[in-house]
Amino acid sequence: MSMETRDAVVADVPQMSGFLKELTASGKRKSPDDAAFVQAHYIEDPGKIRCSLVEEDGVVLGFQSLKRAEAGNKWGVAPGWAIIGTHIRPSAARRGVGRALFQVSRAAAEAAGIAKIDASIAADNPEALAYYEAMGFRTYRTPEGLICKCFDVAGSRTG
Ligand SMILES: CC(C)(COP(=O)(O)OP(=O)(O)OC[C@H]1O[C@@H](n2cnc3c(N)ncnc32)[C@H](O)[C@@H]1OP(=O)(O)O)[C@@H](O)C(=O)NCCC(=O)NCCS
């Protein structure tokens, strides 16, 4: 069995929506999880920089979305930053899927000339807080119920 990282496409939507519903059921997701939402907000979002996934033997183990923060976005992220979201199939957690996805997203952010990436995490989600911290994100603001972490793309550039 080998894990492959690639861009998410429309044909992946049923699987992506399928495990988002598992995350919703376990209380870890509050946003919509239906196929139409996944297609519009991750695969075909006009602000998309990259939406990549990890697949193993035809099973999508997780995906990561990186989008441009548009002026007036509902999260209050500065325009020009990117916004990241990570969604891992519960049965595939802690296998390095999120780590593999961030390598792709980080490179995509660099290529797109993005200086900073925002991750807005529910304050009661210790796994996600630990994940983003391990990827190099640091807390920069704490609106009610959220912990917003920032990754400094420009400052972490290796060469
Ligand atoms: C949080 C989440 C994104 C992590 O993804 P993952 O693929 O399980 O993470 P990885 O296996 O790549 O872990 C990378 C590092 O993150 C940290 N980490 C990940 N999960 C962790 C956990 N449950 N507890 C503590 N640290 C954790 C560790 O440092 C880990 O490195 P290590 O395994 O070598 O110690 C994933 O579990 C998930 O999708 N959770 C539910 C949905 C969600 O909360 N998304 C984020 C919304 S903001």
Ligand as a Chemical Component Dictionary entry (heavy atoms), coordinates in Angstrom:
data_LIG
# 
_chem_comp.id                   LIG 
_chem_comp.type                 NON-POLYMER 
_chem_comp.pdbx_formal_charge   0 
_chem_comp.three_letter_code    LIG 
# 
loop_
_chem_comp_atom.comp_id 
_chem_comp_atom.atom_id 
_chem_comp_atom.alt_atom_id 
_chem_comp_atom.type_symbol 
_chem_comp_atom.charge 
_chem_comp_atom.model_Cartn_x 
_chem_comp_atom.model_Cartn_y 
_chem_comp_atom.model_Cartn_z 
_chem_comp_atom.pdbx_ordinal 
LIG C1  C1  C 0 -5.963  17.472 13.177 1  
LIG C2  C2  C 0 -5.690  16.750 11.870 2  
LIG C3  C3  C 0 -5.782  17.742 10.727 3  
LIG C4  C4  C 0 -4.258  16.173 11.909 4  
LIG O1  O1  O 0 -3.982  15.468 10.703 5  
LIG P1  P1  P 0 -3.175  14.085 10.721 6  
LIG O2  O2  O 0 -3.044  13.570 9.329  7  
LIG O3  O3  O 0 -3.811  13.181 11.715 8  
LIG O4  O4  O 0 -1.734  14.588 11.252 9  
LIG P2  P2  P 0 -0.299  13.918 11.024 10 
LIG O5  O5  O 0 -0.393  12.440 11.256 11 
LIG O6  O6  O 0 0.264   14.370 9.725  12 
LIG O7  O7  O 0 0.503   14.570 12.234 13 
LIG C5  C5  C 0 1.501   15.575 12.078 14 
LIG C6  C6  C 0 1.892   16.101 13.453 15 
LIG O8  O8  O 0 0.805   16.857 14.003 16 
LIG C7  C7  C 0 0.723   16.617 15.425 17 
LIG N1  N1  N 0 -0.543  15.909 15.712 18 
LIG C8  C8  C 0 -1.421  15.416 14.797 19 
LIG N2  N2  N 0 -2.481  14.852 15.420 20 
LIG C9  C9  C 0 -2.251  14.979 16.742 21 
LIG C10 C10 C 0 -2.975  14.577 17.891 22 
LIG N3  N3  N 0 -4.152  13.934 17.799 23 
LIG N4  N4  N 0 -2.453  14.865 19.115 24 
LIG C11 C11 C 0 -1.278  15.508 19.225 25 
LIG N5  N5  N 0 -0.517  15.911 18.158 26 
LIG C12 C12 C 0 -1.019  15.652 16.945 27 
LIG C13 C13 C 0 1.904   15.752 15.773 28 
LIG O9  O9  O 0 3.012   16.592 16.069 29 
LIG C14 C14 C 0 2.138   15.011 14.466 30 
LIG O10 O10 O 0 3.474   14.524 14.321 31 
LIG P3  P3  P 0 3.872   13.070 14.919 32 
LIG O11 O11 O 0 2.770   12.120 14.562 33 
LIG O12 O12 O 0 5.181   12.781 14.240 34 
LIG O13 O13 O 0 3.984   13.290 16.397 35 
LIG C15 C15 C 0 -6.689  15.586 11.649 36 
LIG O14 O14 O 0 -6.653  14.702 12.716 37 
LIG C16 C16 C 0 -8.130  16.018 11.391 38 
LIG O15 O15 O 0 -8.535  16.197 10.250 39 
LIG N6  N6  N 0 -8.959  16.172 12.449 40 
LIG C17 C17 C 0 -10.391 16.429 12.298 41 
LIG C18 C18 C 0 -10.761 17.629 11.465 42 
LIG C19 C19 C 0 -10.142 18.872 11.981 43 
LIG O16 O16 O 0 -10.150 19.114 13.164 44 
LIG N7  N7  N 0 -9.581  19.671 11.058 45 
LIG C20 C20 C 0 -8.975  20.923 11.392 46 
LIG C21 C21 C 0 -10.032 21.972 11.488 47 
LIG S1  S1  S 0 -9.294  23.548 11.802 48 
# 
loop_
_chem_comp_bond.comp_id 
_chem_comp_bond.atom_id_1 
_chem_comp_bond.atom_id_2 
_chem_comp_bond.value_order 
_chem_comp_bond.pdbx_ordinal 
LIG C1  C2  SING 1  
LIG C2  C3  SING 2  
LIG C2  C4  SING 3  
LIG C2  C15 SING 4  
LIG C4  O1  SING 5  
LIG O1  P1  SING 6  
LIG P1  O2  DOUB 7  
LIG P1  O3  SING 8  
LIG P1  O4  SING 9  
LIG O4  P2  SING 10 
LIG P2  O5  DOUB 11 
LIG P2  O6  SING 12 
LIG P2  O7  SING 13 
LIG O7  C5  SING 14 
LIG C5  C6  SING 15 
LIG C6  O8  SING 16 
LIG C6  C14 SING 17 
LIG O8  C7  SING 18 
LIG C7  N1  SING 19 
LIG C7  C13 SING 20 
LIG N1  C8  SING 21 
LIG N1  C12 SING 22 
LIG C8  N2  DOUB 23 
LIG N2  C9  SING 24 
LIG C9  C10 SING 25 
LIG C9  C12 DOUB 26 
LIG C10 N3  SING 27 
LIG C10 N4  DOUB 28 
LIG N4  C11 SING 29 
LIG C11 N5  DOUB 30 
LIG N5  C12 SING 31 
LIG C13 O9  SING 32 
LIG C13 C14 SING 33 
LIG C14 O10 SING 34 
LIG O10 P3  SING 35 
LIG P3  O11 DOUB 36 
LIG P3  O12 SING 37 
LIG P3  O13 SING 38 
LIG C15 O14 SING 39 
LIG C15 C16 SING 40 
LIG C16 O15 DOUB 41 
LIG C16 N6  SING 42 
LIG N6  C17 SING 43 
LIG C17 C18 SING 44 
LIG C18 C19 SING 45 
LIG C19 O16 DOUB 46 
LIG C19 N7  SING 47 
LIG N7  C20 SING 48 
LIG C20 C21 SING 49 
LIG C21 S1  SING 50 
# 
